[in-house]
Each structure stands twice: as structure tokens, then as C-alpha cells.
Amino acid sequence: MRILLPYAYHNIKEQVVIVVPVCLYLIAFQLVVLKYGLDRIGWMTGGIFMVIMGLAFFLEGVKIGLVPIGETVGNTLPKRSSGKTILLFAFVLGVLAAFGEPVIGSLQQAGSGLQESHSPLLYKLLKGKPFYLIFTVAFGVGIAVVIGTMRFLYGWSLKPIVLPLIGTAIVLTLVASQNKQLKEAIGLAWDTGAVIVGPVLCPLVLALGLGVCRATGRGDGGMAGFGMVGLISIIPITMVVLLTFALSFFESGHHDAAHAPAAVAAATAAVAAPSKIQILIDATTVGVQAILPIFTFLFVVMRFFLKERGIQNAQLVLAIFFAIVGLFLFNSGLAIGLSELGNQVGDTLPNAFLPDAKPPIDATAPLYQSGIGKVIVLIFALILGYGATLAEPAFNVLGQQVEDVTQGAFKKNLFSQAVAIGVGVGAGLGIASLLYGIDLLYLLLPPYALLLILTIVNEEKYVNIAWDGGAVTTGPVTVPLKLAIGLSLSGATGAGEGFGVLALASAYPVMNILLLGLYIRLKMPREKTEG
């Protein structure tokens, strides 16, 4: 116990530092600024506690099981297998790891209140047949891991890969925007790229990337492994946009007036909240389905294909148990507590600028003048995005790696501030699109078009750092909160569908890092000359 208790305390404390400050900020804003109380506080507190414990258990299972197995396979497979075998392994690894990501369920949770009659395509993607979306995103991740592995095998630059991918996503998005039904799913498509990178994918693909780099003699360049995470966040966007085209084409006649009564009935069923027992059953099912396949696949490859011992059987069983229990607690706490908190704050936010949104003490007028109230909500979103990003431990680890790779030219604090400010600005602009009725495309496509130019003119190492940095800004805690708040605001204002905030929060950090990369490149020759 002398060994275990301090270890457990450290792991739980790490999650408390992430979860509690964000929740306290939301609660304080609700009570002090919005002047409204909280309902179901007991359930909410219990749910938040379950999220904390769930993250602690889940990450411990990843740390003692997935990471060592992934490192063993990543270091051994490239030395003993052909290129085709490595690429096949990379694809299966990417697909299964995507299924294991805890955050992917946040999108489905966010869509629980969608009405089929109002948004038929979104309803189908998130409620009607969600496996379409999950399989498409997972397939996109598999392709991304294959391309990233080929890049390490053959020493390709990231630039000629990123540029056509982003260009294709922009063109497809512009085409989709011409169709009303397709346009409603654009924000969701771009959000999938922001939410898919998490605590399962990151360590596994980095272990594979590092192993391939070492096997090909490129493991000592400092940039080994960089760029893979950025690819994973880009390719699913295009895949989901293509999915919306396919669904619209093959099922265009399924939502006519004759089906209106069925649509209303489905909408009523969608809004009805599931029971607590059903939430626990669903969380258990999701946990087992997400964890067992990826653990089984990696173990079989390590033990029977590569003939490596890796870890002890007892350690593997414990890791699987921790990961499943952690995912069960996280998903249950997400549904019971964290999303509930986000929904309550999101439902009350319109009180700041709209009359009778959700009656406060004086239901005849908004809490503040309309213009001032909207500015208050914008500041709220900016602070939430900025503060939550700085609290992410994995993000801080990446900052230290960036400082080491750039030999101190890109300081950890400078990197952290650039990314956090970018997330805050992006989140603020996403909320602004809902407050002022700005078309999401006007805020989403210009920064990505600018990113294409900045990618072309930047050095390769800053391109790798930038796209990876933008991909790791969304964690399992901030994603459901931002989604819940965005969807609640969109329901009150009637502007957009509430998706797209996460995509904007990922774009602006990439832009900041690329701009700083240009600044550092211009500054360093001048310093050398002066020296």
C-alpha cells in the first residue's frame, strides 16, 4: 500500500487537475454571471467523479498494457517484416485504435437530442445508423496511419501529403455547401478530425512511427514520429464528407412528407433521456467492444507472429481490466455528469442576451443588453478554450518534445501559449458563428486556405510540429463540454447545427505555430549575424 497509494494518488490527481478546474469554471460562470442555479447536483457531482476515476483507470490500462505492447511491436515488426506486412498492420492498428478512443462516443452523446424531421442527415449519422460514421472515421484513421507509415519508410516530406488532402477537403466542402441537406453535416465532418486523436491512438501510432524510423535509420533526427498525428486528424474529414454524399445519394427519397409521422415519432424517441440502468449497460458494452479487439490484435501479433514475450500475462489481464473499467466509468460519468453540466450551462447561456430563453429571476428581459451579453458569452468561450488546453498533461509533454527537437528555438512556454491562444480564438469564433448567425464556412475555410500557404513557405520541422500540435488540443474532457454548449446555443439562436466549434479550435493553433515558425526562421539568421 505504501507503493500503490502514492502511485494511485498521483494518477488520480492528474485527472483532477484536468477535470475539476474546467467544471468549477463552468459552475462559477453559471452561478455568478448567468445568475442561475444547477439542477441534479448530486448526479452531476457523481458523474464528474466517475469521469475522473474512469480517466485514471483507462490511462493506467493504456500505460501498462497498450503502450509496452505497442512499443514492442513497433520496434520489432519493421525489422522482421516486409513493407506490405507493415502497412497491413498499420491499417488494422489504426482502425481498431479509432474504435478504442473514448472521445468518439462524445459525438453520439451530443446528437442524442437531434430531431430527424429537422436534421435528417445528422440524425442518421449520430442516432439512426451511427456505425456509418464510426466505421468511416475508423477507416479514415487506418488510411492515415498507412500513409504516415509509408512516409517514414520512404522518407517522404509531410508537405506534399498535407496540401492535397486539405485542398480536397476544402473543395468537397464547397460542393457540399451547395446542397442544404449536405451543408448541415459539414461542421460534424470537420469536427471528427478534431475529436479522433486521443490517449489510445497517440501512443500506439507514435510507437509504430518511431519503430519504423529506427528500422530505416531515421530514428536519430529528432523529428522521428512527428507528423503522423496530424495526418490522422485530416483524412477522416474528407472521408465523412464523402459519406454524406453517399448517404444523400442513396437515401435521398427516404425523408419525404409521407414519412413525416414516423419522423416525429423518431424525434420524440431521440429526445427521451435513457434510464440510468440503460446508460450503465451501454457504457459496459461500449467499453468491452472498444478495448478487447485492439488488445487482442496487438497481443496476437506480438506473441504469435513476432514471437516476442513483451509483457506478462497477468499484466495484460490487469491492463485490459483497467481499460474496460475506465471506459465504463468515463462513458457513464460523461452521460450522467459532464454532458449534463455542459447542457445546463449551454441552455442558460442564451439568458445573457435573449429574453425568455430559460427564465431566470426576471423572465421578461435578458440578463444583459443584447450586445454586451453576446460579448460575455464570447469571452466565456475564449477562456474555456484557452484554460482547458493548458490543463492537458499530454499537451504539456508535447511542448517539451517540441523544445527538445528545435534545440530550444521553440520554447515550451511559447509553444503552449501559441496553441492555447489559438484554441481560445477558434472556440470563440465558433461560438460567434452561432451568436451572430455567421455561416460556418466563412470562418472555417479561410483559415484552412491560409494554412495551405503557410505550410508551403515553412520549414519541414515546423510543418510537422504545427499539424501535430493542432491535433492534440482536444481532450476527452473538453470535447463533450464544447459540443454540449455549442448544440445548446444553436438550439436557442436557431443558427447552424452547433457543430464546427472543435474544428475551428484545431485550425487556429496550427496557424499560430506556422506563423511562429516563420518568425523563428527570420529571427535566427539575424541573431547569428549580430552575434
C-alpha positions, -999 to +999 in steps of 0.1 A: +000+000+000+029+023+006+038+019-031+003+017-045-014+046-027+011+074-037+010+060-073-027+059-075-029+094-059-006+108-085-026+093-114-060+105-099-045+139-091-035+143-128-071+138-139-084+161-111-062+189-124-078+185-159-114+180-149-121+200-117-109+235-128-129+233-160-160+222-141-155+248-114-152+275-141-185+264-157-203+263-123-189+297-112-200+312-146-234+297-142-240+310-107-222+344-108-226+356-144-257+339-156-273+341-121-289+307-124-287+276-102-278+240-111-302+210-112-294+174-102-262+185-084-258+151-068-259+131-100-237+157-117-211+155-089-211+117-090-208+118-128-178+141-127-162+119-101-168+088-123-151+107-152-121+114-131-118+078-119-126+065-154-098+085-170-073+074-143-082+037-148-083+039-185-050+057-189-034+033-165-046+004-186-032+021-217+001+028-199+008-007-185-007-027-215-012-009-248+020+012-246+045-016-239+029-039-264+028-012-290+064-003-284+075-040-286+056-044-319+067-010-332+104-018-326+103-054-338+079-056-367+098-032-391+130-053-386+114-087-393+086-080-418+082-068-454+068-033-462+034-048-472+031-066-439+040-034-420+014-014-440-013-040-434-005-040-397-006-002-397-041-001-413-056-026-388-039-009-359-054+025-370-089+011-374-090-008-341-074+021-322-100+045-335-128+023-321-110+023-288-109+061-285-131+073-256-139+106-272-156+092-303-187+085-282-190+122-274-203+129-309-231+104-304-238+117-270-240+152-284-265+141-310-289+125-285-314+153-288-314+157-326-348+156-344-350+136-376-376+160-391-352+190-386-318+174-395-324+141-412-288+136-423-273+145-389-299+123-372-289+093-394-252+099-388-254+103-350-286+084-340-302+064-368-272+045-380-242+058-361-220+028-372-218+045-406-200+074-390-178+053-367-167+029-394-160+058-418-139+076-393-120+044-383-114+036-420-100+071-425-077+067-395-065+034-409-056+050-442-039+079-424-017+055-404-008+037-436+002+069-453+021+081-422+040+047-421+048+049-458+061+084-452+085+071-425+095+041-446+104+061-477+114+094-461+086+115-477+080+151-467+048+159-450+041+190-472+031+172-505+008+149-484-010+176-464-015+201-492-037+179-515-055+164-485-066+198-472-073+210-507-095+181-514-114+186-481-120+223-489-132+215-525-156+188-513-169+211-485-176+238-510-195+214-532-215+201-502-223+236-492-244+240-523-269+213-510-290+222-480-291+187-466-253+182-471-244+216-456-259+207-422-233+179-418-202+200-427-195+211-392-198+175-379-174+162-407-147+187-397-152+181-360-145+144-365-109+152-374-106+172-341-120+145-318-104+113-331-069+119-318-067+108-282-050+087-255-052+054-274-042+064-309-013+088-299+009+063-281+003+035-305+009+053-337+039+071-322+054+038-311+049+024-347+063+056-362+094+056-340+100+018-347+098+024-385+121+054-382+147+034-362+145+004-387+151+027-416+179+046-399+159+078-394+154+075-357+181+099-346+169+130-365+147+144-337+116+145-358+110+108-358+073+101-352+062+137-358+035+143-384+016+110-380-009+125-356-016+155-379-025+131-407-049+112-385-068+144-379-070+154-416-081+123-435-113+115-416-127+149-425-127+140-462-140+105-455-170+118-436-178+145-462-178+117-488-200+096-465-226+125-465-225+125-503-232+087-504-260+088-478-276+117-496-274+100-530-286+065-519-313+076-494-325+109-509-361+097-511-364+084-476-374+116-459-405+127-479-438+140-465-453+105-463-428+096-436-434+127-415-454+109-387-426+084-384-400+112-383-419+129-355-421+096-335-384+090-340-376+126-329-396+120-297-378+088-290-344+105-296-351+133-271-363+109-244-334+105-220-322+069-214-326+055-179-295+053-156-296+015-159-295+017-197-266+042-195-246+017-174-254-012-197-244+009-228-212+020-212-202-016-203-210-027-239-190+001-254-161-005-231-158-042-240-162-036-277-137-008-278-109-024-257-109-062-264-102-060-302-072-037-300-056-056-271-063-090-287-049-079-321-016-064-306-011-094-283-016-119-311+009-101-334+034-098-306+032-133-291+024-155-322+037-136-352+068-118-338+074-145-310+081-117-285+073-121-248+065-084-243+046-083-210+035-109-185+000-124-190-010-111-155+000-076-165-020-079-198-052-091-180-048-063-154-044-037-182-075-050-201-095-049-168-083-013-160-091-001-195-126-016-196-134-004-161-120+030-170-140+033-202-172+021-184-167+048-157-158+075-182-188+069-205-212+066-176-199+097-159-200+115-193-237+108-197-247+114-161-225+143-151-201+160-176-225+164-205-253+173-181-232+202-168-224+213-203-261+211-213-272+231-183-247+259-189-254+258-226-291+261-220-287+290-197-261+310-218-288+325-240-302+342-209-273+366-212-286+381-245-321+366-253-354+372-234-373+342-222-346+317-233-348+298-200-365+320-174-341+335-148-354+356-119-367+382-143-381+363-173-392+394-192-358+405-204-323+392-209-297+395-181-277+420-201-281+442-231-280+420-262-246+433-275-230+431-240-245+396-234-231+382-266-196+396-258-198+380-223-206+346-240-177+351-264-153+358-236-166+327-217-159+305-248-124+320-253-114+315-216-128+279-217-108+270-248-076+286-235-076+273-199-087+237-208-059+234-233-032+244-208-045+218-183-039+189-207-009+168-194-003+152-228-002+186-244+025+198-219+046+167-228+044+176-265+056+211-256+087+197-240+093+175-270+090+204-294+116+224-273+140+195-275+135+189-312+141+226-321+171+228-297+155+255-277+145+277-306+108+269-300+104+272-262+079+250-244+061+280-229+059+298-263+045+266-279+019+262-252+008+298-253+006+298-291-016+267-291-038+276-262-045+311-276-053+295-309-078+271-293-094+300-274-097+322-305-110+293-326-136+283-299-146+320-296-151+323-334-172+290-334-195+304-307-196+338-326-210+319-357-239+308-335-244+342-318-244+363-349-256+339-375-224+338-394-221+310-419-196+284-406-179+282-440-168+318-438-150+311-406-138+276-414-124+276-449-104+309-449-080+298-421-075+264-438-068+281-471-043+302-453-028+271-437-020+258-472+001+288-480+018+288-446+026+251-450+042+257-483+065+285-471+075+269-438+104+245-429+095+209-428+100+205-390+076+234-382+050+219-406+052+186-386+050+203-353+021+226-363-002+199-376+006+176-347+000+205-323-034+213-337-044+177-335-038+172-297-057+202-285-090+184-279-091+160-249-118+137-236-130+163-211-132+194-232-148+178-263-182+168-246-184+202-229-178+222-260-201+201-280-229+204-254-225+241-252-224+246-290-255+225-295-275+242-268-266+277-281-275+266-317-309+254-304-316+287-287-304+310-316-315+288-345-281+295-362-264+264-376-264+229-361-239+235-333-210+216-349-178+231-362-165+247-329-140+219-324-127+222-360-121+259-356-104+253-322-080+230-340-073+252-371-060+283-353-033+266-332-018+252-364-018+287-379-001+302-348+026+276-348+033+280-385+034+318-381+058+314-352+079+290-373+083+318-399+092+343-372+118+320-357+133+313-392+136+351-399+149+359-364+176+333-361+198+344-391+196+380-378+208+368-344+236+349-359+246+380-379+245+402-349+265+376-329 
